[in-house]
Amino acid sequence: MTHPLSFKLLGPLEISAGGEMIRVRSPRQRAVLAMLLLSPDRVVSIASLTEAVWQGDPPTTARNQIAICITTLRKIFREAASVEDLIETRHPGYILNSKNCYIDLQDLSESVACARLAAAHDEQADEATALFEHTLALWRGPVLDGLTGSRIDDAVSQLSEFRLDISEEYAALQLRSGGHHSVITRLTALVKEHPLREQARVHLMNAHNLAGRRPEALQVYREGRRALVDELGIEPGAALQELHQQILQDANELEGFTTQPAPAPAPASPAPAPPAPAVHAHGAAVAVPAQLPLPVTAFTGRAPEIATLDGLVPSDADRGPLAVAVISGVSGIGKSALAAHWANQVADRFPDGQLFIDVHGYHEFDQPLSPMSVLDQSLRGLGVPSAQIPAHLQERSALYRSILNNRKLLIILDDVRSFTQIQPLLPGRGQCFVLITSRDPLDELTSDYAAVRIPLKVMTPDEAGSMLATVIGAERVATDPASAERLVELCGRLPLALRIAAGRLATRPHWSLRQLTSRLEDRWRRLDVLSPNDGGVRAGFWLSYRELSPDAARLYRRLGLLPVTTFAAWMGAAVLDVGTDQAEDLLEQLVDAQLLEVSTLVPGAPVRFRFQELLRLFAWERAHSEDSEADRNVTIERAYAAMLTLADTAHQRLYGKGHLTAHRLSPDAALPPDTVAELLADPLEWFESERTSIVGMVGHAAQSGASAHAWGLTARTMPLFEMRNYLEDWQQTAQSALDGARSAGDAPGATIMLRSLGTLAIYQRRYAEADSLLSSAMDLLEQSDDLHERAIVLRNLALCSRFKGDLDNAARHCRAALDCFGRTDDPTSRSHALGLLAQIELERGRTDLGITLTREAIRTSDEAGSVRGKAQNTYRLAEAYLRAGELERVERACREVIELTRAQGDRLGEAYALRALGEAQWRQDRSPEAEVTLREALTAAEDVGDRFLQARIETDRACAEAIRGDAAAVARLRRAHEIFRCLAATSWEERTAQITHLIGTTRQGARVDAETLAGLLGTR
């Protein structure tokens, strides 16, 4: 394949397009380009580019000058090769896309990998030879000749070392294939230039010996020993010494390594010899590594996790399965800090040493270490000389396991990316303990090796506060504890974020806690403050984010825009316009990447997910950086449309059709019918699961100018507010929606929310306020032809008048409401108004009319399909039968209501029905049975927090006690009387006072007549 652009770094930087050289003359531009080419398809931060150009002494305009370099490079490549997207801006710097380019470094990496694979099979020796030849031919001279800088110099050193490694590997292949003369030609100059490379010297000695040139082989050894002694003061390694002895003995076969090499000649200048290391049976010297990093001084908390780790340390007699633990969690959660802290505490329990290897699973610049590299580091740490480290993965792993056999080591593998990366590092059975830190939960370890998972979450408030105090001092925290608490929350209780924030305060003693907190309150700046020098929190999150698939990244950004704390998969499906199954798969990807976490696991309920707060902010940032404003608006609109559609359907299933003002929604935002059916199998429980999301979305819509969404969602959530008595949520959503509607000049929305707040005031027995709110709604309706809303407001005014005791006015409002409902298509609301009129007529003493109206209301509820309407009207029928004294009918009606309300999860309706059933029982002289029923009713009323109903139930319990002569009835009545007084329920305040007087004047222990009590209650 011909590439339009070619970049060569294995020599002077050379750029061409279609065979024509491209000149980049500016040293600054060449340095920037070289840095991007050294990490193709990976983001290079502006800080790294600045270091490469100015080498630690950048001007104040460095960032702008880097941007100018990038602009110029883009122009050069656009004009020379018509390439538009070669260099992209990507936080925290830039990325060079290699898709349509040739880069010799990539060729080098791929060719070496293929060569090594082929070299592992003797039948592919010719192929391996050709690949090694191609690889070595890529070098045209010193790497990036003419460019300097610490980052570039490091890369040059690594590549130069890599070239020597390849040359040695190729020499080993040639020796196996009989190419010893070629090895002599290739390695003679290399060994002279790099006299301390023992492996190259071994190969050269072997080549001379196989070519029949024993004197030359011995001379190569003598020169090497002299160089090692003169420059490093050490003798040659075991491999060189062994080969030297074999040549001296004129051995024809070269096998393995002797356990005890012949003593080397004494050095010219004797020095005290270090203690001889132990020697393993395989010929490898055994060291006792002590590689643990220093623990973090500000480490606090994590007591449960530390206790778990303590319990996993094998005892001296333990010969069971390998102990493995995986500490997992999001970037910055403190995985490595916990590992280092705990390891330093228990180091003396591992007498054979501690290995600590950072495998670079998620690193901004370095690729993850391969299993070969990790094993190389481990074996070196265990004292195995380079020459004795096998060339093949299986052999390295076998040697590693053999050395660890019967030894007790702590092995920490930090920042692991995948199971395959560290599988060869798992010892066999024995007393070693492998502790792994990873962003990935590494499920294979859990299933195959019974690894103990230790998932880290954010710190508790106390732990976070303790960390802050440790860094900046408890005295400083005590000066402003409120700001300290807020600082902890703004950092999301994420250890890395809090450590950075605390560090800023510690180095700036003149800053107050409030000063830093005010900076963090600005969501546009928060991650800037917590990500100094393009590192910190944002950089850690970015390393996980960049590994996501495009769809998962898009979903992550879109979810970050939503004003919700938790969400289910259906919301992901809505904002991404995909099926629920696909959304679930993508959400699991985000959970595995530690960018989301599972919020709740309720058996039978959909799984809900949530953001850690700083991760939500990062997702929001990415959305504002990568997505257009139009795309962001569409995301928000789809979320509201899906929520409103589900809420509308749930409302209809609970209250029946025709009850709500129509809301215009985007037709392409609808969820599939089967998804809706599954989600709304229990409509009230769905409302319950989305309660906090709905409250958040209403507030966001009201503040962002989407008033119709705010009041539309509030109106559709009324079943939840009413049935579960969430009066504070009702007040908050309706008030914010009203404010939004008034700001937007949305008269219909303002009317509906005034009516909603008026209804709430009735629920709370604030009748004067209810009357004022409902009257304000009627004033707006005078300039509207909305008959339906007028009917609802009139019905609620009737309800308000009834509670105030003005039954005539209540009946007039109710009949006016029924007249309006008759001209609309809302049978549900009409049935409710019929039931209310029935109740009013009953209270006016017109029992027969009340019963007739109630039965008509029940029939209308059935026709409308309103289960709740039927339950309410059946309860009203039970109250009518109470007044008529038909107590057996009361019981039947109440049991039907209890069945209907329990099926819907309507605890408030259940409590009312249980109360009426209890009254019917005590009025039939069945006090013990009534007491059981009324206690059950009181529990339900307490669950929903309805104090008025609680007082009613306590009144009934007092009546049940009074009819059996129990003196406790008076104290119970007094408590109920006080509640009625506080709620301004005047009529019930008077009734309880009369009953208290009656019982108080009755001879102690004497029974009070049930019908007399019922008469005083007004229910007879």
N, C-alpha and C positions, 0 to 999 in steps of 0.2 A: 504494500500500500504506500503510495506517495503522499507525504505530509506536506502541507503548504508551508509549514514553519519547522525549522530544525534548530535545536539548541544543543551545543556541546560544551560540557564543563570539564571533561577529563583532559585538561590542557588549558591553553588560553581560551577565554570565553569566546565562542564562535557562533554566530547566528546567520542563518540563511533562509531564503524562501525560493523554492523552485530552482535551486542551484545557484542563485545569486546571493552574494554576501550582503548582509544588512549591517550598516555601521551604527553603533551606539557609542558615541565618542565621549560623552560626559562620564567621568569616573563615578560620580554620584549615581547616575542612572544605571550604570553597569553594576554597581554594588547592590542597588535595590533589586534589579532584575536577577542577579545571582542568588540573592536570598529567596526570592520567590521560586526560582528554579530548583533550589535545594530542597524545597518542600512542596512539590507540585500537588495540586488538588487539596492543599491544606492551608488554613488561614495563617498568615504571618502577621503578627501584630505590628502596629506602628512603632511600638517601643523597640522591637527587634530590628526593624529597618533603620530606626534612628541610631541604634548602637552600631550597626554595620557601617553606616555612612560616616558618623562623627566619632565613633570609638570612645564613648564615655564623656564627650565634651560637646553636647549639642547646643545650638543657639536657641533662643526663645522662639524662633519662627520655624523650628524643626518640623513640626507637624504640617505646616503649610508647605514647606519645601518638599517634603515627601509627597504630598498631594500633587504638587507641580510635576515631580518626577514621574508619577504614575500617569498623569495626563499626557505628558510628552511621550512616554513609552506606548501608550494606547494609540496615539496619533501615528507614531513610527510604524507600528505593526498594521494599523488600519490602511495606511498608504502603501506599504510594501507588500502586504499579503491579503488585503481586504478582510482582515479578521476584526470582528467587532467585540467579541466577548472573551477575549483572551485573559484579561485581568479584571476581576470584579471586586467591588467594595463589599467586604463582609466583616462585620464586627468580630474582633477589635482591630481589624486591619484590612488586608487584601488577600485575594486568592488567585493563583494562576491556574487556569483550566487547561489540562494537558490533552483533552480528548482528541483534538485534531493536530497534535504536534508530535514531533520526534524529540525526545530528550534522552541523551546518552546515559544518564543516570538510571532512568527506567529500564533502558535496554540492558544495562549492566546488572541490575537487580534480577530481572527476569532470566537473563542468560545464566547467571551464577546458580540460581535456583534449579534450572533445568540441568545444568552440568552436574550439580551435586546429586540430583535424582538419578541421572544416567550413570554416574560413577559408582553408585551403590550396586550396580548389576554388571558383572563381568562381561556379559554378552553385549552390553551397550557401551563398551569402552571407546569404540571409534566415535560414536556420537558425542560422548563426554569430551573426548579430545578436541573435536571440532568446536564444541561450545566453549571450552576453556580458551582455545586459541582466539576465538572471536572476542571473548571477554577481555583478554589481555591486550588485544589489538585496539580496544576502544581508547586506551590511554595514548594521548598525543604529546604528553609532556607533563610538567607539574600541574596539578589540579588548580584551575582558576588562576593561572599564572598572571601576576600583576595586580591582583586584588587582595586587599588585606582587611583586617578587622577581627575582633575576637570571635564573633560567631562564624565568620568565613574561615578563619584560621582553624577553629575547632573542626569544621566540616572537612577542611583539607587534610588535617591530621588523621581523621577517621578514615577517609577514603584512601589515603596513602597506606595506612595500616591494613586496610581491606585488600589492597592490591598485593601486599606481601602475603596475606593469608591465602589469597587465591593462587599465588605463585607456588606456595608450599603444597596446597591441595593438588595442584596440577602435577607437581613433581612426584607426589605419592602415586598418582594415577600412572604416570609415565614409567615409574619404577616397576609397578605391577605388570605393565605391558611390555617390559623389556627395552624401554627407551632411555637407558641410563646415559648414553652419550649426549642425548638432547638435554638431559637434566644437568650434566656437567656444563654444557654451553650456557644454559639459562641461569643456573644458580651461582656460578663462580663470581660473576660481577655482583650479584645480589648479596652474597655472603660478605664480600669485601666491603660493600657499602653499608651493610647492617650486620656488623660482626657479633652482636649479642643475640641474634635470632637463632636459638638453639635448634628449632625444628628444621629450618632451612639447612643448617650445618649437618644435621643427621642425614637428611636426604642427599646432600652433596657427598658425604663420606660413603654412604651406601652406593651411590652411582660410581664413584671412583673404584670402590672395592669390586663391584660387579663387572667393571670394565677391566679388571686385572691390574689396577693401579693402586696397590696397597700402600706404597710409600706416600703417594699423593693424599690418600685417605687419612693416613696418620698425621701428615703435615697439616691437613685441615683441622684435625682435632687439636694439635698443639697450638695452632694459631687461635683457635677459639678459646682454649683454656687460658692462654695468656691474656686475651682480651677481657675475659670474665674476672680473672684475678686482679688484673691491673685496674680495671674501671669500677668493678663492683665489690672486689674483695671476697668473692665466692668461688667455689669449685663448680665445674659443669654439672648439669643435672644428671639424673640416673640414666636417662636414655642415651645420652652422649657417652657416659662412662661405660655403660654396658656394651655399646657398639664398639667402642675403642678396645675393650677386652676381647670381644669376639674376633675382631680383625687381627689382633695380636695372636690369637689362638688359631688363626686361619680357619675360622668356622665357615662352613658352606651354607648353612641355613640360619636365617635370622628370625627367631621366634620369641614372642612375649618379652617379659622383663623379669630378671632374677630378683628374688626377694632380698638377697644380700649382695649388692654390687661390690666388686673388688675395691679395696681402699684406694683412694686417689693419692697421688704424691702430695707431700706436705707443701703448703703454700710457702712462698719465698719469705714472707714476713709473718711468722706465727702470730695468731691472735686468739684470744679466749674463745673456745668453741661454744656455740649455743647448745642448750639441752637438745639431745637427739629426739626428734619426734617419733611417736609410735609408728610402727609399720604394719599396715594391713596385710592380710594374707594374699591379697591380689597384687602386692608390690606397691601400693599407694600409701604414702606417708599420711598419718592421721593427725590432724590438728584439732584444737579445741577452739572453735570460732566464738567470738564475743562481739557480735555485730549489731547489738541493739542500739537504736538511736536514743538520744536523751529524751525523757518524757517531757510533755508540755507542762510548764510550771503552773499554769492557770487551770489545770484539769480539775473538774469537779463533777460530782454526781455519778451516774451510771452504776449505782450500787447493785441493782438486780442483775445487770449484765456481767459485772465483775464476779458476782457470786456464782453465776452459771459457769463462767470460765474456770473459776477455782475448782468447781466440782468435776471438771473434765480432766484435770491433770492426773495422768496415770500414776499409780503407786509403784514402788520398787518391785512388788511381786506381781504386778499386772502384766499378763501376756495375752490380753484379749485383743479385739479388733483395734485398728489404728484410731486414735482420738483426732477428730477433725472438727473444727468450728469455722463457720463463715459469718463474719460481721458484714452486714450489707446495709445500704442506705444511700441517700442522695449525696451529691457532692457537698462538702462542708459540714456534714452531720457529725463528724468526729470519729470516723472509723479508724484511721491510722493513729489518732491520738489515744483512743481507747486501747488499741493493740499495744502501742509502745508503753503506755502507763502500766497496764497489767503485766506485760512481759518483764518490765524492770522490777516489778514487785516479786515475781516468782522465779527470777533467773537462777537463783541458787538451788532451785528444785530440779534443774536440768544440768547435771554436772558435766555432761559431754558437750555443752556449748549451746549457742543460740545463733541461728542463721536469720538474717533479715534481708530480703531481696525485694526491691521495688521493680515490678515487672512492667511498669509503664503502660498499664491497660488503657488509661485515658490520659494522654499527654498532649500538650499543644503542639510540640515540635517533634518529639520522638515517636517512632512507631512502637507498638507493643513488642516486647521482647519475645523472641521465638522460644519454644521449649529447649532447643539446642543452646541458646544463649543463657537461659536461666539455669540449665544444668551445668554449663561451663562455669558460671559464677559460683554455683553451689559447691562444685567439686574443688574449685580453687580455694574457696573458703574453708573447705574441709582438709586442705593441705595437699591436694593432688597436684603435682607439677604439670605444667602445660603439656610437656612431652608425653605424659602418661594419660592424658584425657583422650578417650576414643573419639574417632571422627564421626561415628554414626550414632543416631539418636538412641536406638535400642541398647547399644553397648554402653553409652553414657548412663542411661537410666539404670541399667543392671549394675554397673559399678557403684553408682550412687546408693542403690538399695543395699548392696553388699557392705559398703562402708558403714551404713547406718544400722546394720543388723546388730541387735543386742546392745545398742547404745540409746541413751536417753537425751534427745535433743529437742529443743523448741525451734520450730521452723515457721517463720512468718513470711508469708507471700503477700505483699502489699499491692493494692491497686490492680487486682486481677481482672482481666477482661472476659475470659471465657474458660470453661472447664478444660478444653483441649490445650490451653496455654500452660496449664500447670499439672495436668494428669501425670506426666512422667516424674514429677517431683514428689509424688506420694510414696512414702516408704512402705515396706511390707508390714507384717505384724510386729509388734514390739512396743516400746515405751516412748516413742517419739510423739510429739503433739504438733499438729499442723494447724496454724491459725491463719485464716485467709481474710483479707478485706477486699470488698468488691462492690461496685454499684449494682451488679447483677446478682440475683439470689443464688445462681449456680445450682439449679434444680438437680442436675445430674449427681452432684456430690451428695445431696440429701437422699436421693433414691438409691444410688449405687454404693455409697460408703457410710451411710447413716450419719452424715455430718449434722451437727447441731447448728441450727440457724439462729442467729442473733440479729434480728432486724433493729436498726436504730431509728428512733423517732426524734423529733425535736425535744430539747430539754424541758423539764417542768419549769414553771415560773420560779420556784425556789432554787433549783439548780442554776438557772440562768442568772438569777440575782446574785447567787454566791460567786459565780464566775466573774461577774462585773465587779463585785466588791474585792475579789482577789487581785484583779489587775489594777484597779484605780484606787483601792482603799475603801474600807467600810465607812470611814469618817466622811469621805466625799459623797458617798451614796446617801448617808444620813442627812446631808444638808438639803437634799431635794428628792425624797423617796418617790414622789409621784412621777417626776421626770425619769427617774431610773426605771421605774416599772414600765413607763411608756416606751423607753428606749429598748428595753428587752423585747417588748411586743413588736416594735417596728423592725427589729432584727429577726423577727419570726422565731425567736428562741433557737436559731440556728447557730451552733457553736462558732463556725468560721466567721459569720457575720458579726456576732457579738464580740469575738476576739479582735476583729479589725476595728470595730467602733470603740471598744475599750482601749485599744492601743492608741487610737487617735487622742483620746482623752488623757491617757497616761503621759503622752509626749507633749501635750498642750495643757499644762496645769492651769493656765489662765482661762481655759474654756469652761463654761458651766455645762452641766448636764442638759439644761434646757436649750442651750445654744446648739448642741449637736442634735438634740431631738427635733428641733424646729427644721433643721436641714433634712432630716430623714422623713419628715412629714410630707415633703414634696415628692410625689411618686415619680416625677420626671428625673429627680436627682438622687433618689435613694440608692439605687444600684451603683451610681457613680461614686457615692461616698463609700460604699462597701466594696468597691472594686478598684483599689489603688493601683496605679501603674499597669492598667489593662489586665490585672490579675484578679485575685480575690473571688468574690461570690459569682460575679457574672461570668468570669472565665471558666470556673468549674461547671456551671450550668451549661455553658456553650459546648463543652466537650461532650456532654451527653446529648444535647440537642442536635449537634451536627451529624450524629450517627443515625438519626431517625430516617425512616423512609419519607419520601415527599408527602404522602397522604397523612402519615402520623404527625409530621411537623405542621402541616396545615391545620389538622384538627387541634393540635396543642395550641397554636396561635389563636384559633377562633374561640376555643373554650376560655382562653385567658381574657377575652373581651367581655365575657358575660358577668352580670352582677349577681352571681349566685355563689353560695359557699360549697354546696355539694350538687351533684347531678348524676343522673342515670344515663345508660347507653342511648336511650331514645333521644336525648338532647344532642348527643354527639352525632347521631344519624341526621337530625334535623339541620344542624348548622353546616354539615358537610354534604348534605343531600345524597346520602347513601343509605343502604339497608341497615337495620339494627344489628344484624350479625356482623357485617363488616365494621360497623362502628365499635362493637364489642372487641373485635380482634385488634383494632387500632388502639383502643383504650388499654388493652392488655400490654401492647407494645410500650405505651407510655408508662404504665406501672412498672414493667420490667426495666425500663430506663431510669426509674426512680424520679420521673418528672411528675407523676401523679401517685396518689396512694388510695387504697380502698378505704372508704369512710365507714360504711356499716355493712355488716353481714347478718341479715335477718332471714331465718329460714323461710323459704317460700316467697320472699320479696326480692325485687330486682336489686342487684348490687349497685351501690352508689359510690361515687368517686369524689375526691377533693384535691385541691392544690395545697401544698405548703405555701404560706403567704408570699414569700419572696419568689417562689417558682411561678406563682400566678402573675406577679409583677414582671418577671422575665418574659413570660408568654405574651403579656400585654405589650411589652417593649418590642418583641419580635414582630408582633402583628403591626405595630405602627411603623416599624422599619421596613418590613418586607411586603406588606399588603397595602393596596391603595385605599383611600378613604371610601370609595364606592364599595369595595369588597368588604370592608369592615362594617359599613352600614347594612349591607345585605345580610351579613352574619347575624347582626343584632335583630334585624327584622324577621329572619327565619326563626330565631329562637322565640321571639314573642308570638309569632304566628302559630308555632307548634304548641306552645304553652296555652295560648288562648283557645285553640281548637280542642285540646284535651280537656281544659277546664269547662268549656261550653258543653261538651258531650257528657262529662261527669255531672254537671249541673242538671242537664236534662234527665239523666237517669235517676237522679235523686228527687228533683222537683217537678219533672214533666216538661213537656214542650211549651213554647209560647211565653215563657216567663221572662225572657231577657230581651233587651234591645239588641237588634242585630249589629254585628261588628264586621266591618269589611276586612277580609284577610287575603293574603296572597294565595291563589289557588295551588301554586306549585309547592307550598310549604306543608301540605297535608301529609300526615303519616299514613302508612298502609292500614287498611281496615283491620287486618288480623293483629297488627301491633297495638292499635287502639283498643281492640277487644281484650287483649291480654293485659294491657296496663290497667284498664278500667274494670276488671273483673269485680273489684270492690272499689267503687268510686270514692267513697269517703276515705278509705285507707290510702288511695292514690293522692287525694288532697292532703292528707296528713303527711305523707312522705315528701311532698313538694312545698310544704308550708313555708319554710324559711326561704326557699327560692322565690316563691310568689311574693313574699313581703319585700325581698330585695329587688325584684324586677319591677314591682309597682313603684318603689321609691326612685329607682333609676329612670323609669319612663317619665315620671312626674317632673323630675329635675332636668331631663334632656329634651323637653318639648314634645314628647310623645304622649300627650294627655289622654288620648283615646285608649291607648294600651293600658294606661294606669287605671282609669275608672272601669274599663271593660274587664280587666282581670280581677279587680276588687269585687265587682258585681257578681262575677262568676264563682267567686270563692265563698260566697255567703253560706252555702251549706256547711262548710267546715267551721266557719266562725260561730254559726248558730248551734250546730249539733255538739261541737266540742267546747263551746263557751270560750273561744279565744277572743275575748273582748279587747285586750290590749292590741293584738294584731289587727283586729277590725278597726279600732280607733286610728291606729298608725297609718294603715293603708288608705282608708277612706279620707282622712284628713290630708295626706300628701297628694292623693288623687284630686281632691277638691282644690287644693292650692294650685296644682298644675293646670287644671281646667280653667280656673279663673285667670291665671297668667296667660293662657292661650286664647282667652275669649271664647271658650267652649261651653256655651250655655247648656246644651243637653247633658254634657258630662257633669257640670256643676249641679244641675238639678238632681241627677241620679245620686250623686255623692251626698248632697244635702239630705235627701230622703234616707240614704243609708245611715248617715250619722244620726238622723232623727230616730230611726228604728233602734239603733244602738242605745240611744238615750232612754228609750222606752224599756229596753231590756234591763238597763241599769237603774230604773225607777227614777230617772231625772225628767219628770214629766213637763216641767216648765221649759226646760232646755229643748226637749223633744218637740214641743209645740212650736217654739220659735224656729227651729231648723226646718220643720215641715212647712210652716207658713212661708218661710223664705223660698222653699222649693215651689210652693203654689204661686208665689209672686212671679217667678221665672216662667211658670207654665201659662200664665195669663197671656204671654206673647208667643205661645207655641200651640200647635194643633195636635200635640202628642197625647191622644186620649188614653193610651195605655199607661203612660207614666202618671198622668193625672189620676187615673183610677187607683194606682198603687199608693200614691200620696194620700188620697182621700181615705183609703182603707187604713193606713197607718195613723191618720188623724183620728179615725174612729177608735182605733186601739188605744191611743193616748187619752182620748176623752173617757173611754171605759175605765182605764186605770185610775183616772182622776175622780171617778164616781159620777160623771155627767153622762148618764146612760141615754137620755133623750138625744143629746148632741151626737153621741156615739152612733146611735141608730141612724140618724139623718146622714152623717158622713158615709156610713156603710152602705146605705141604699143608693147614695149618689155614686159610690164606687162601683156597685153592681150594675148600675145603669151604663157606666162607661165600659166595664168589662164585657157587657152584652154586645157592644159594638166593636170588640177586638177579638182576636183569635188567641185567647190565653185561658183555656179552661182551668189550668192549675191555679192561677191567681183568683179566678172566679170562685173555685171551690173553697179557697182559703177565706175569701170574703163572706161566702155563705156560712161557713163555720163560725166566723166571728159574729155575724149577725145573729146566728142561733144562740151563741153564748150570751150576747147582750140581751136577747129576748128572755132567755132563762133567768138572767139576773133581774130582769124587770118583772118577773113572776109569771111570764107567759110560757109555762112549761111545755104544753102541747105544741105550740108554735115552734118553740126551740127545738123539740125533738124532730118535728117535721123538716125544719130547715137543716138540721144536722144530717138527717138521712139523705137529703138532696145533695148536701155537700160531699158526703161519702161517695154517692153515685157519680158525681161530677169528677171527683178525684180518680175514681176507677177509669172513667172515660178518658181522662187526660194522661193516664199512666203514671201518676204521681204517687209513689209509695209513701213518701213523707206526708203528702197532703192527706192521704187516706188514714195514716196513723194519727195525725193531728185531729182530724174530724171524728175519728172513732173515739179518741180520748174525750172530745167534747160531748159525744153521745153518752159516754160513761158518766160525765159530770151531770148531764141532764137526768140520767137515771138516778144519780145520787139525790138530786133535788126531788125527784118523784118517789124516792124511797124504794125503787125497784132494784134491790141490792144484788140479787142473783144475776140480773142483766148487767149490772155494773161489773161484776167479776168477769163475766164472759167477755165484755168489751175490753176491759183492762188487759186480760190475758192475750187478746188478739193484738193490742197495741204493743205489749211487751215483745211478742213474737216478731212483729214488723220492725220495731226499733232495734232489737238485737241483731236482726239480719242485716241492718244497715250500719250497725256500730254507732247508733244514735243514743249516747248515754243520757243526754238531757231528756229526750222523749221517754226513755225507759224509766228514768227517775220519777217523772210526773205520773206515769202509769202505775208504777209500784206504790206511790203515795196514795193514789185513789183506791187501789186494791186494798191497801192497808186500812183505809177509812171504812171501806165496805165491810171488812172483817171485824173491826172493833165495834161497828154499829150493830153487828149481829152477835155481839157478846163473845167473840172469839179472840180475846185479848192476846193469849200466847202466840197464836198464829199471826195476828196483826203485828206483834212486836218483831217477829222474824222478818216479815215483809218490809216493815218500815226501816229496820236496820239496813236491809239491802238497798232500800231507796235512798237512805242517807249516804251510804257509801258512794252510790252513783252521783248524787248531788255534789258531794265533796270532790269527786273526780273532776267534775266540770266547773267547780268553784262558784256555784249559784247559791248565794247566801239567802236570798228570799225563799227559794225552794227548801233550803235546809231548815229555815225557821218554820215553814209550813209543816214539814215532816216532824220536827220536834213538837209542834203543837198537837199533831195527831198522836204521837207517842205519849204525850201527857194525857190526852183523852183516854187512850187505851189503859193507862195506869189508873186514871181516875175512876173508871167504871169497875175496877176491881179493888178500889179503896186504898191505893198506894199513895202515901204522902209525898213521894218523890215528884209527883205531877206538878206541884206548885213551883218548885225550883226550876223545873224544865220549862214551864210556861213563862217564868220571869226572864229566862235567857232568850226565849223566842221573842217575847215582847220587846226586849232591848234591841234585838236585830231589826224588828219591824220599825222601831222608832228611828234607828240610824238610817234606815232606807226610806224614811218618810212614807211608809205604807200605812197611812192613817187608819183606813178601815180595818186592817188586820191588827193594828195596834189596839184599837178599841175592842175588837172581838176577844183577843187574848186577855185583855184587862177584865172583861166581863166573866170569862171562864175562870180566871184566877180568883175573882171575888166569889163566884159560886162555890168553887172547891174549898176556898178558905173558910166559908161560912157553914160548910157541911161538917157534921160530926166526924172526928178523926177515926179513920178506918171504915167509914161508911161508904157504900158504893154510890156513884153518881149516875143518874139515868142517861143512857146513850143518846136517846132522842132529844133530850134537853140540850145535851152538848152539841148535837148536830144542828139544832135550831139556832144556838148562839153562833155557831160557825157560819151560818147562812147557807149550808149545803142541804137543808131539808125544806 
